[in-house]
Amino acid sequence: MRPGLRIGVVLAGAASLLMACQLLVGVKDEDENLRPVEAVVDASLPDSEAPACVLARPPGPPDSGEGSPANEHAFAVRTVKFEGFDDLPNAFDFDSRCSCENRDPEKSQSACVAPANPCGEPPSDDPEGRDLGGRNAFRAARPFTATLENNDINPRFVNGLTGFLVRLKAYNETPNDRTVEVSVSISNGIEKSSKSGAVRTRDEACGGRAVDGGVTPAWDGKDVWFTSTGGTGSIGHVRDGLLIVDGANTAYEIQLGGQSLKQTRSVFVARIERTPNGLKLHGNLVGLVKAADLLGVVGEFKVPFAGLTKRICEDPTTLSLFSKPICDNLDLSSEGDPASRCDSVAIAFGVDAFEIRTEPGTKVECPTVDSGVAPCPVRSCVDELTDAGDAGDARPD
């Protein structure tokens, strides 16, 4: 497995649940979603290992377009969509393997030891090598995930109770720029609303309370947000109006709801749009998520069918909706070792981010508070497969 860009995604806090795996992202079958942004032959592999197909990777830098170091834009994510947006690429190749149809039958069918047949139905990758394990797993869960987005995730962003910030530096404001700087970080949410001028107190910023005093974002480009408590930067480019980040050894953390999730080897493809209130980013974050981490985060969300009073990990019926599909579709390895077990899937998160303001000195450090709620005793499907020996000791052929 070749590391691409590492992007960690933070869905804020929870995190020690590790058991069954299933999905909460729907996946579409439209042909346009399977077309590559730009397909390239992976020439870095030895001839004996080179795939007999063209692999789907994001497009490289444009031939022209000088940067503008003085320019800087800051964005706050307003909404997140599991599975990504259909009008942008939401799947790529992460393991330098072609589809089963195009792969040399003498070579292994997976770049890790898969718990299921990677060339089954549906296959785990398409003719350009896009890794579809996550898409397959989330295929049937879209109505459920939409409920989570609308009730337990996006309201926190819309109301400014928590933040996921993106900064774009050195952008020349044209459709093509060979080099830009992109950083992703978490935030304690809005500090000051342009609508009311009110300021959120430290307790409000750290406690995630219901907003009072009119401190809600106007989303007009003038809201001031707390500066990040950390962040990771990458070098990207803009090509034909698309912001593209495809770097190695980069990890981003994205705050989402009340949980935290790490996404690695990720690709960020976003359309830069101009609005009356500044720029807007409409994009997909696509990358690897470990099954154990995904289940830990999903388990801490509230069950939408129980009045949001019970966690998913406390309801076996609901948890079961997320377990088997993930376990059955593991097709990537977080270790990058062909001999390791497949423990991850590639998942896309769509984000709509709007331009905001940040001001020096608005950083808020929140104390660690014990919620008093014990984490659910969730185990990952990787643990279960290891115990049962179902993953097999030999690589599939």
N, C-alpha and C positions, 0 to 999 in steps of 0.2 A: 504494500500500500504506500502510495506516495503522499506525504503531507501536502496539502494545498494551503489554504488560508485557515488559520485557527480563529474561530470566532466563538467566544463564549457568550451565552445569552443569559441574562440574569432575570429570573422571575422572583425576586427578592427573598427571602428568608428560609424556608423550611428545608428540611433536607436530610433526613436520615432514613427514608423509607425505601426498602429494597425488596420487592416481591413480584409477583406476576407482572406481565407486561401486556398492555394493549394500547390502542391508539385513540387519540382524540382529534384527529385531523382528517378531514375528508379529502379525497383525491379524485380529480377529474380525469376523464379519458380522452379529452379532446386532442386531436392530432397536433394542433399547433403548440400544445404544451410540451410535446416531445421533440420539437425541432430545436437544434442547437443554435445558440447565439452565434457561435463560431466554432466550427469543428476543426481540430488540429490533430495531426499524427504525433503521438508521443515518441519523439526521436531520442529521448534520453535513455530509453531502455535498450539493453543489448539486443542484437538481432534475434537471438534465441528466445527472448522474452517479449519482444515487441508484438503488440496485438495486430491482428489482421483486419483492423477497421479504423475508422476515423473517430476519435474520442471527442465528446462534447465538453468543451471548456469555454470559459467566458472570453470575449474578444480582448485582444491586446490593445496597447496604446495606439492612438492615431498617429499618422505620419507627421502632423504639424500641430501647433498650438502651444505657445509658450505660457508659462504660469505667471501669476501676479502675486508675489509674496505678501503684499500688504492686505489682500482681501481675506476676510474671515466671515463665515456664517455659522450660526448656532441654531439647532433645531431640537424641538421636543416631540417625542412620539406621542401622537394622540390616540391612535388605534393600532391594534395588532390583530392579524388574521392568521390562524393556524392553517397550514398547507400553502400559504403564500397566495399572491394574486395571479390570476390566470393570464393577465395581459403582459406578464413579464416571465422570463425563464425561472422555473422553480425546481429544476433538477439538473444535476451535472454529474460527470464522471469523477469519482474520488479514488478509485483503486486501479486505474490503468488497465481495466479489463473490458473486453467487448461483450456483446450479447452472446447468448448460447448459440444463436444461429450463425454468427460470424466467427466464433472462436474456434481455434484449432482443436479438434477433438482429442489430440494427444496431450493437450495442456489442461491443467486443472481448471475447474469451472468457477472457482471462487478464490479470492485472495485471502481468505481465512477459513477456518473450519466451521462451516455453517451447520446449524441444528436441523435444517430442512434442505430439501433439494433446491439449490439456487436456480436451476433451470426448469423448475416446475411451472405451474400455472396459477397465477400469473408469474412470468419470469422476474427475477430480481434486477435485471437491467434491460435496456432497450438496445436497438442496433448501433447506437452511438455510445454505448457504455454508461448511460445515465443510471445511477444507482437508485432503484425504485422501491427498496424495502419499506421505507417510511411512507411513501405514497400508497403502496399496497395496504399497509396496516391501517392507515387512516381513512381508507376509501369509504367505509360505511358509517363513519362516526361524525360526519359533518354536522348534522342537526344538533348533536350533543355538544360538540365543541363550540358551535355558534352560541349556544345557551351560556356556556362558560364565559365566552368573550363578552357577551352582552351584560352578564350579571355579576361576574366575579373578577373581571380583569380590566376591561376598557373603561368602566366608570371611574376607576382610580386615576387613570391618565387624563380623562376628559375633565375631571374636577381638580386636577393639579395636586392630588394627594401624594403622588409618587411620580418619578420621572425617569426617562431613558433618553439621554441626550446624545446628539450626533453633531460633531463639529467638522466643518469643511473649510480648509485653509488653502491659500494660494490658488484659488480658482479664478480663471481669467474671464469668467462670465460669458463664455461662448460655448457652442456645441462640442468643441474639441479642445482638450487640454491634456498634454502629455503627462503631466505630473501634478497631483494634488495630494494634500494630506487629509486623512480622515481619522477621526477618533470617536470612540463610543464609550460612554460612561453612564453611571447611575446618578441619580439626584434625589434629594429629599422632597422634590416637588416644587410647586410655585412659591416664590417668596413674596412677590408683590404683583397684584393684578393691575393691568393698565386700565381696566374698567372702573375700579373703585379707588385705586391708590392705597388700599389697605395692605398691611404687612402681616404675614403669618408668623405667629410666635414659634419659638423653638419647640415648645411642647406640641403644638399642632403639627409642625414639620416632622417631629420624631414619633409622634403617637399615632399618626394616620387617622385622626379624628374626623368627624364630619366637619366640613368647612363652615365657619361662621364669620360674621363680619364682612361678608361679601368678597372674601379672598378666593375667587375662582378665576381661572384663566379666561380672558376675552378671546384668545386665539387670533389676535389681530396684528401679530408681529411685534408687539410692544411689551408683552408680559415679561417680567423678570423672574428667572428661576434660580434656585439655589445651585451654586456651582457643584461640580461633581465631587464625590468622595473618592474618586479614583478613575482610571481610564487607561485605555490602550490605543496607541496610534498606529496607523498603517499608511503606506504609500499606495495611491490608486491613480486613476486617470478618468477622463471624461471622453467618451467617444460617441458621436452622433447624439448628443444629449443625454447619454446614459452614464451615470457615475458607477464605476466598476472598481471593486477592491478584491484582489485575488492574491494575497500575500502569504508567505510561509511563516510559521512560528509566531503567529499572532493570536491572542485570545481576547475576546471581548466579553464583557459582562453586561447583560441587559436586564433591567428591572421590569418585572411583569407581574402584576397582581401582588401577592404577598409571598411569592416563592422565588427561588433562584435556580437557574438552569444553565449549564455550560454547554456551549456549542462550539466545536472545533473544526479546523480545516475548512472554514466557511468562505463562501463567496457572497459579496454584497453587490447586487445590481439594482440601481435605483434611477428612475427617470427624474430629472431635475425640471420642475415646472415653475412657471412664474405666475404669481397671484397678485391681486391688489395689495396684499399685506406682506409681500416678500416672497422668497423662494419656498418651495415645498418639495420634499423628497417622497416619492412613491416607489417603494422598492421591496425586494425580497432578500432575506438573509437565509442562505442555504448552507447547511453543514451537518457534521456528525453530532449525534447525541447518544450517549450511552444509555442502554435500556434501564439500568439501575437508577441513574440520575433522573431519567424521564419519569419513571414510576414514582420515585420519591416526591417529585414536584406535583405530578398529577394527583397523587394520593392526598395532598394537603388542600386541594381545591374543595370548595363546598359542593355537595350534591345538589344540582339544580332542581331535582324533582322532590326534594325534601325541605323546601322553604329555606334553603341555604343555611340549615342549622347543623348539618352533619358533614364531616369530611368524607371524601370518596373512599379513603383507605379504611374507614369505619363501616362501610357498607359493602359487603362481599358481592352483592348483586351488581352494583354499579362498577366496582373495581373489576369485575370479570369482563365488563365491556371493553376494558383497556388492556387486558392481560394477554390472551392468546394471540391476537393479531400481531403484536409486537414480537413476541417470542417466536412466532412462526416465520417472521420476515426479517430476522437479523441477518444482515448481509455484508457488514463492514466491521473492521477491527479498529479499536481505539489505539492499539499497540503498534499497528503498522507491520505486524509480523505475520507472514503467511501461515505459520504453524499455530498461531493463537486462535482462540475461539472467536467467532463473530459475536460481538457484544454491543453493536451499535447499528443505528439506521441513520440515513440522511433525511433531515426534516427541513422544510421551508417555513419561515415566519414572514408574513407580509407586514410591512410597517408603513404608515402614513405619518410623516413628521413635518411639522410646520415651524417656520422661522420664529425665533424668540430672541430675548436679550438675556445676557448674563452680566453681572457686575462684580468687580473685585470685592473680596471681603464678605461674600455671602455664603461661604462654606459652612455647613452645619455638621458637627460631629454628634451623632446620637449615641447615648449609652446603651450597652447591651442589657436587655431586659429579659428575664425569664418569664415566658408566657404562662408557665405552669401547666401547659398542655403537653402531655407526653407524645412523642412521635409514634406513628402507627407502626406496628411490627410487620413491615412489608419487606419481602425478600424479592430479589430480582429473578427473572427467568434464567439468567446466566448461572446464578447459584443453584437453581433447581436442576438445570441440565448437568451441571458439574456433579452434583450429588447422585443423579440417576444414571449418569454416563450416557445420556441420550445423544449427546453431540457427536459421539464417535471419536475414536482416536486417529482415524485416518482422514485425510483430505478427500472430498468428493472428487470423482474423476468422470 
